[in-house]
């Protein structure tokens, strides 16, 4: 059961049951769908136990008459329907849903073990959850950085042309810097992983039987009968490509599908930062000047910060509206401070 009061436990289990059913509806695989349906049933049973506990405790707050999903729940359910449960597993994990290891490449004790070569050698698609998270935080970085720059320059100089030029320079410099850093990071990581995979490939070619035995021992330690594990691994080692994929994942913790593209990471980082940084510049691009342009930029920035806060709450598991308001408060405070500093600097220089 969840920790906390009976009412909190009831709410968590009802929320989990509601989300499990949405995941089950969106899951095309029959076995995985059945798993999440069973987890929903188990969560409902847990909710009934919490309800009974609340009824027995005179000091406990009574549970609500019915469960109503929160805004965050509805957003997550909609995204699960659009992107699929696999892509959203990092978000679902933040909401404390169980059973998500069925979407990982690793074989975990207590879960279904592979029984055929095709089960072990199956390719695993990359999770969009990590890309979605990186995009959200990239937009947030660009928005906060350029909003502060635009407000600071606006305070120091009322000339809209100067604000526009400075903001555009900040957008390009920030986006290029983020892209370059992401490219170097992903490229270095990929080169390290490729070197390790190359060593593993050489070992498979030189010592196939020993590698098969090592993998069989790993599966045996996780619950598969040793004879069955050896039989599966002997068949697997006869298919070098599948064997390399599995051994890299099991022995090194590396999946070829998750190495990532340096160029793709750089482009995504550039675009997400640029999108966020462009928001406070829009009024100036549209030809607005003076106070109205500054106010419009502040309103657009605040509205976008609220949306970003909602999106971030999907990964942190926090209350959606509260997360949005917190981002607005942080961004507004930063923009107000930079505007005041810019205003002071402008007065001092004049």
GUKE-987076 format. One record per residue (C-alpha): x, y, z. Coordinates in steps of 0.1 Angstrom, whole numbers, plus 5000, padded with zeros to 4 digits. Example, Ala and Ser with C-alpha at 12.3 -4.5 7.8 and 13.67 -1.06 7.14 Angstrom:
<atoms>
     u     v     w
  5123  4955  5078
  5137  4989  5071
</atoms>
This chain:
<atoms>
     u     v     w
  5000  5000  5000
  5010  5036  4996
  5023  5056  5026
  5002  5083  5041
  4966  5087  5053
  4938  5063  5042
  4925  5091  5019
  4958  5097  5003
  4963  5059  4998
  4928  5056  4983
  4934  5085  4959
  4968  5071  4948
  4954  5036  4941
  4923  5049  4923
  4946  5072  4902
  4968  5042  4894
  4939  5020  4885
  4925  5047  4862
  4959  5051  4845
  4965  5013  4842
  4933  5010  4823
  4943  5038  4799
  4976  5021  4793
  4959  4988  4787
  4936  5004  4761
  4966  5019  4743
  4988  4987  4745
  4986  4966  4713
  5004  4936  4728
  4979  4912  4743
  5001  4900  4772
  5012  4935  4782
  4976  4946  4780
  4965  4918  4803
  4993  4927  4827
  4980  4963  4831
  4944  4952  4833
  4954  4929  4862
  4974  4958  4878
  4943  4979  4876
  4922  4953  4893
  4949  4950  4921
  4949  4988  4925
  4911  4988  4929
  4914  4961  4956
  4940  4982  4974
  4917  5012  4972
  4889  4992  4988
  4913  4983  5016
  4921  5019  5022
  4884  5028  5021
  4878  5001  5048
  4907  5015  5069
  4893  5050  5067
  4859  5037  5078
  4874  5020  5109
  4894  5051  5119
  4872  5078  5135
  4901  5103  5131
  4906  5096  5094
  4890  5118  5067
  4864  5099  5047
  4873  5090  5012
  4855  5108  4983
  4823  5094  4969
  4839  5090  4935
  4873  5094  4919
  4879  5122  4893
  4912  5122  4874
  4933  5153  4877
  4944  5175  4849
  4978  5158  4849
  4961  5124  4848
  4941  5134  4817
  4971  5149  4800
  4991  5118  4806
  4963  5096  4794
  4959  5116  4762
  4997  5114  4755
  4997  5076  4762
  4969  5073  4736
  4989  5094  4711
  5025  5082  4716
  5019  5048  4732
  5028  5034  4767
  5064  5026  4757
  5072  5062  4747
  5056  5075  4780
  5072  5050  4804
  5094  5077  4821
  5063  5098  4828
  5043  5068  4840
  5072  5058  4863
  5072  5093  4878
  5035  5087  4886
  5045  5055  4905
  5030  5030  4881
  5044  4995  4882
  5050  4969  4856
  5069  4993  4833
  5099  4970  4831
  5081  4951  4803
  5093  4980  4781
  5129  4978  4791
  5155  4956  4773
  5167  4939  4805
  5154  4907  4819
  5144  4913  4855
  5138  4888  4881
  5101  4882  4888
  5091  4890  4852
  5087  4868  4821
  5119  4853  4810
  5128  4848  4773
  5121  4813  4761
  5131  4816  4724
  5158  4831  4704
  5134  4856  4689
  5124  4867  4724
  5159  4875  4733
  5170  4890  4700
  5141  4913  4696
  5150  4949  4690
  5137  4975  4714
  5126  5009  4702
  5139  5040  4718
  5117  5057  4743
  5103  5090  4732
  5100  5098  4769
  5136  5109  4771
  5133  5130  4739
  5101  5146  4751
  5117  5155  4784
  5148  5169  4767
  5126  5190  4744
  5106  5204  4773
  5137  5214  4793
  5153  5228  4762
  5124  5251  4755
  5124  5261  4792
  5161  5270  4790
  5157  5291  4759
  5126  5308  4773
  5142  5318  4806
  5175  5328  4791
  5162  5350  4764
  5133  5364  4784
  5159  5377  4809
  5181  5391  4782
  5152  5408  4764
  5138  5423  4797
  5173  5434  4807
  5180  5452  4774
  5145  5467  4774
  5151  5482  4808
  5185  5496  4797
  5173  5509  4763
  5138  5515  4751
  5149  5511  4715
  5130  5482  4700
  5156  5476  4673
  5183  5471  4699
  5161  5447  4719
  5153  5427  4687
  5189  5425  4676
  5201  5415  4710
  5174  5390  4715
  5181  5374  4681
  5218  5372  4689
  5210  5356  4722
  5187  5331  4705
  5214  5321  4680
  5242  5321  4704
  5223  5300  4730
  5209  5276  4705
  5243  5270  4688
  5260  5266  4721
  5234  5240  4733
  5236  5222  4700
  5274  5221  4700
  5275  5208  4736
  5249  5182  4729
  5268  5170  4698
  5301  5166  4716
  5284  5149  4746
  5264  5123  4725
  5293  5118  4701
  5318  5110  4729
  5293  5087  4746
  5286  5069  4713
  5323  5064  4705
  5328  5049  4740
  5299  5025  4735
  5309  5016  4700
  5344  5007  4713
  5329  4984  4740
  5305  4968  4715
  5334  4962  4691
  5353  4944  4719
  5322  4923  4727
  5319  4914  4690
  5355  4902  4689
  5349  4881  4719
  5318  4865  4704
  5338  4856  4673
  5368  4842  4693
  5350  4826  4723
  5314  4819  4713
  5309  4790  4738
  5323  4809  4767
  5301  4839  4759
  5270  4817  4756
  5278  4802  4791
  5283  4836  4806
  5249  4848  4793
  5233  4815  4805
  5246  4821  4840
  5232  4856  4840
  5197  4843  4831
  5200  4815  4856
  5208  4840  4883
  5176  4858  4874
  5154  4828  4877
  5156  4808  4845
  5165  4771  4849
  5201  4767  4840
  5196  4739  4814
  5169  4760  4796
  5191  4791  4797
  5220  4772  4782
  5198  4758  4754
  5185  4792  4745
  5219  4809  4746
  5235  4782  4725
  5209  4789  4698
  5213  4826  4702
  5251  4825  4698
  5246  4810  4664
  5231  4843  4653
  5260  4868  4659
  5240  4899  4653
  5213  4890  4679
  5239  4877  4702
  5259  4909  4701
  5228  4930  4709
  5218  4908  4738
  5253  4905  4753
  5259  4942  4750
  5227  4949  4768
  5231  4922  4795
  5268  4924  4802
  5276  4960  4794
  5242  4976  4800
  5242  4990  4764
  5215  4988  4738
  5224  4996  4702
  5190  5013  4698
  5198  5038  4726
  5232  5051  4714
  5216  5081  4699
  5226  5102  4670
  5249  5132  4677
  5235  5151  4648
  5199  5144  4658
  5206  5154  4694
  5223  5186  4683
  5194  5195  4659
  5168  5187  4686
  5187  5208  4712
  5190  5237  4688
  5154  5237  4678
  5140  5233  4713
  5161  5262  4727
  5153  5284  4697
  5116  5278  4701
  5117  5289  4737
  5140  5318  4731
  5117  5331  4702
  5087  5336  4725
  5097  5368  4742
  5109  5382  4708
  5076  5378  4690
  5061  5412  4699
  5093  5430  4687
  5094  5408  4655
  5057  5419  4648
  5067  5455  4650
  5055  5464  4685
  5076  5491  4703
  5080  5506  4737
  5060  5496  4767
  5033  5476  4748
  5060  5454  4734
  5076  5448  4768
  5042  5440  4784
  5033  5417  4755
  5066  5399  4758
  5061  5395  4795
  5026  5381  4791
  5037  5356  4763
  5066  5345  4784
  5044  5339  4815
  5018  5320  4795
  5045  5298  4779
  5062  5293  4813
  5028  5280  4827
  5025  5255  4799
  5061  5244  4804
  5055  5240  4841
  5025  5217  4833
  5047  5197  4810
  5076  5194  4836
  5051  5182  4862
  5045  5151  4840
  5081  5140  4847
  5083  5152  4883
  5050  5138  4894
  5040  5171  4910
  5007  5188  4909
  5002  5202  4873
  4987  5236  4880
  5010  5241  4910
  5040  5233  4887
  5028  5257  4861
  5023  5286  4886
  5057  5279  4901
  5074  5282  4867
  5055  5315  4862
  5067  5328  4896
  5103  5319  4889
  5103  5333  4854
  5085  5365  4864
  5110  5371  4893
  5140  5365  4870
  5126  5388  4843
  5116  5415  4868
  5151  5415  4883
  5169  5417  4850
  5146  5445  4839
  5153  5464  4871
  5190  5459  4867
  5189  5469  4831
  5169  5499  4839
  5194  5510  4866
  5223  5504  4842
  5206  5524  4815
  5200  5554  4839
  5236  5552  4851
  5249  5553  4816
  5227  5582  4806
</atoms>
